[in-house]
Amino acid sequence: MLRVTVKKEDLIETWELEGKLSGDWVKELERCWKEYAPQPGISIQVHLKAVSYIDAAGKQLLAEMHGHGVEIKGCGCMTRAVVEEIVRDTAER
């Protein structure tokens, strides 16, 4: 299961993820993100608030989102390590 809670404050929209980012949940998050049309000037942050597992497809989606300007934040050792790897890989390109 994956829960996404969206919070809007000023010019930042925060998507808080809880659960597992794997399998069909990756596809669902991707669908939501690709169908989403933010207002001009609004930035998106994805907080991996209580994500317990991220599979390869989930990591790939987060990297794609980051490459399109979405800020990814990790909470906890595992998610912070995934975020650091995504940011490092993007910077090397």
C-alpha positions as CSV (number, residue, x, y, z in Angstrom):
1,M,0.0,0.0,0.0
2,L,1.1,3.6,-0.7
3,R,-0.6,6.6,0.8
4,V,0.0,10.1,-0.8
5,T,-1.0,13.1,1.2
6,V,-0.9,16.4,-0.7
7,K,-0.4,19.6,1.3
8,K,-0.3,23.1,-0.2
9,E,1.4,26.1,1.4
10,D,2.2,29.3,-0.5
11,L,4.2,28.3,-3.6
12,I,5.1,24.8,-2.4
13,E,3.1,21.7,-2.8
14,T,4.3,18.8,-0.7
15,W,3.4,15.2,-1.5
16,E,4.0,13.0,1.6
17,L,4.4,9.3,0.8
18,E,3.8,6.5,3.3
19,G,4.1,2.8,2.7
20,K,5.8,0.9,-0.1
21,L,6.9,2.4,-3.4
22,S,6.9,-0.8,-5.4
23,G,5.0,-2.7,-8.0
24,D,1.6,-1.3,-9.0
25,W,2.0,1.6,-6.5
26,V,4.9,3.0,-8.6
27,K,2.6,3.0,-11.6
28,E,-0.1,4.7,-9.6
29,L,2.3,7.5,-8.4
30,E,3.6,7.9,-11.9
31,R,0.0,8.2,-13.2
32,C,-0.8,10.9,-10.6
33,W,2.4,12.8,-11.3
34,K,2.0,12.7,-15.1
35,E,-1.7,13.8,-15.0
36,Y,-0.9,16.5,-12.5
37,A,-0.8,20.0,-13.9
38,P,0.7,22.4,-11.4
39,Q,-0.1,26.1,-11.5
40,P,2.8,28.3,-12.8
41,G,5.3,29.1,-10.1
42,I,4.3,26.2,-7.8
43,S,7.1,23.8,-6.9
44,I,6.6,20.2,-5.8
45,Q,8.4,18.4,-3.0
46,V,8.1,14.7,-2.4
47,H,8.7,13.7,1.2
48,L,9.3,10.0,1.7
49,K,7.8,10.5,5.1
50,A,7.2,6.9,6.1
51,V,8.3,4.8,3.1
52,S,9.5,1.4,4.2
53,Y,10.6,0.0,0.8
54,I,11.5,1.4,-2.6
55,D,12.0,-1.1,-5.5
56,A,14.1,-0.4,-8.6
57,A,11.1,1.0,-10.5
58,G,10.2,3.3,-7.6
59,K,13.8,4.6,-7.5
60,Q,13.7,5.2,-11.3
61,L,10.4,7.1,-11.0
62,L,11.8,9.3,-8.2
63,A,14.9,10.0,-10.3
64,E,12.7,11.0,-13.3
65,M,10.6,13.3,-11.1
66,H,13.8,14.8,-9.6
67,G,15.1,15.3,-13.2
68,H,12.0,17.4,-13.9
69,G,12.5,19.7,-10.9
70,V,10.7,17.8,-8.2
71,E,12.6,18.1,-4.9
72,I,12.8,14.7,-3.1
73,K,13.3,14.5,0.6
74,G,14.1,11.4,2.6
75,C,13.2,10.6,6.2
76,G,15.2,7.8,7.7
77,C,18.4,6.1,6.8
78,M,17.2,4.0,3.8
79,T,15.2,6.8,2.1
80,R,17.9,9.4,2.7
81,A,20.5,7.1,1.1
82,V,18.2,6.6,-2.0
83,V,17.7,10.4,-2.3
84,E,21.4,11.0,-2.0
85,E,22.0,8.5,-4.8
86,I,19.4,10.0,-7.0
87,V,20.8,13.5,-6.5
88,R,24.4,12.4,-7.1
89,D,23.4,10.4,-10.3
90,T,21.5,13.4,-11.6
91,A,24.5,15.8,-10.9
92,E,26.9,13.4,-12.8
93,R,24.9,13.6,-16.0
